[in-house]
C-alpha cells in the first residue's frame, strides 16, 4: 500500500513522543503536512507547541518516533545527511534570533556563503531579493537592534528563505505584534505560499491570524498529551463538539465554560 | 479633605480602631481612606489585639463585628485586612460579622470567596537526603566532564578542519576577538606584570641582602618570570577579561536562540563561534606573555637599581641564568593556556540556560573554570618539564 502511494508528504510525523527526559509533553503524535500547505499548530500556552516544532525540524531529539521531511527521516539522520535535510527547510525563531553582530544583508547571505559557490555580489543580489519579498529592501544595512520587532521577524523569514527551502517553520510569528503589523506578516506569508509554493508549518495562538492563513490546523492539549482536533479552522470553529476546541475558537473564558 | 494631604499624615485618626465589649464580643471600626499606606500602621496592632482577645477564655464562642460604615474608600489592602481578621476568627471557632460595607466593595470581596483558599497549608519541601544530594552532585560533575570531553573532541576536529580549509574560517571574528583579547589587554597586562616584577625582586632582595647576595636576585626573578609568572599572570588576566567576554557573548546568543538558528541552518556553532575565538587565544597568549615577561623584567631591573645593581650586571646575570629554552617553555605553556582559557569561555557560553541571569552565571563559571584549568594545565606541564628537562 505504502509503496504504491506516489504522494510524498512535506512532513510526515509517525508516533512522535515529545518531552524532556522523563517529562512527556506529547504522546504518539501522527499527522502529515501536504506540500504547499499552510499548516498551523495551535494550543494553549505551555502545551508544548514550540517543543513539538523544535522536534519537527530536528533541533531536539524526540523521545521516540520519527519525523520524515520530504520522505527523509531527520530523526535517524546523522552527519552530512542530516545537514542536507536541514538545508531543505528554514526556521524563524520566536524572537527572530537574527545574528546581532551582522546587518540584515549579512544575516541573509550567511547561509549562502556556507553552502553555495556564488560570489559575494551574486549572494548580495539574492539576499536583496529575499529582503524585498518580506518588504525590507531599504533596511539591508541596518543592524537587527536598529529595527522593530515586527521587522526583525520578517528579516528572520528572509534569512530562513536564504537557501530557497521548500518548507518554512515559523515559531509564533504574530506574537507580540500589533494587529496591523501582524496582518502584514500574514499577507507576506500568504504571498510566499502562493508565489513560491512554500510549505509553512506555523506555531500560533492568534485566532485572527489562524483564520486568515491556515489551510489546516492541529490543536494540541496539555491534558490529553496529544492532538484533540485536526482540520480547517473555520470548520472546527463552527462544528466541533469538543468543549476545549469550542472554547478555544470562540474565545470563551475557562470560568464561564466550567 | 484636602487632596494634597495623604490619609497617612493624620496620626490622630487611625483607620481601624479595636474596642473590646466583653469576653464574647468585640468590634473593629474602620473609617476614612483605608489604603495600603494607612493600614500598615494598624494592621499588626489589631491582629495582636485580636489574638490576645481570642486567647482569653478560649472555650467561649466569640463574635467580632466589623463596622465598615464610616469607610470613605477601601483599597485592595483593606479587603485583605478584612479577610485576615475573618480567617483568624473562623480558625478559633468564633464568628465574624461584617456590617455597613458599601455595596461597591462587595464584588471585590466576593472574588476571594471562599477565603480559606488564600491560606494554603504551608508547603513542606521534601528534604533531599545526603546520599541523594551526593548522587546528584556526582551526576552533575559527570555530566560536566562528559560535556567537556565531547566539546574537546568537536573542537579538536574543527580546529583541524580550519587548518585544512583556512579560507572558510571566519577571519573577521578572529580579528575582532584577537583585538579585544590582545591589543585591548596590553595596558592591564603591562600594569600587573610591572607590579609583579617589582614585588618579586623587592621581596627577594630583602632576604638576599642579609647574605650579601642581591646580585642573584635579578637572574632568579627573570627565570621565575619567563618560566612561570609571565604565562600565569597573562592567563589569569585573559580568563578574567576574555574568557568571561566570550561566555557572555555566546551566552547571549544562546539565550536569543541565535545558536539554535545556526544549528538549524546547518552550521556548526563550534566552527562558527568557537574556532575563531580559540584561534585568537592561540595567537594572543604567547605575544601577551612575551610582553608581560619584558615589562616584568624591566620592572625588576629598576627595582634592583635601587639596591645598587647596575643594568649591565642585571643583564649579564640574566643572560647566564635564562636560556632560550626557558623562554620557549614559558611561551608554549602560554599557548596551551590560551587554548584552554578561550575554549572554556566558549563552552560555558554554549551551556548557558535561559534568561539574563544565566548569562551572568555563565560568565562567572567561565572565569572560575578557566582558572581551575590553568592550574591543572600548569601542574601537568610542570611534571612534564621536570621529567623531560624542557
Interface residues (C-beta under 8 A of the other chain):
Chain A: X54 X57 X58 X59 X83 X86 X87 X91 X93 X94 X95 X97 X98 X99 X100 X110 X111 X114 X115 X156 X159 X162
Chain B: X252 X253 X256 X257 X258 X260 X261 X263 X264 X265 X266 X267
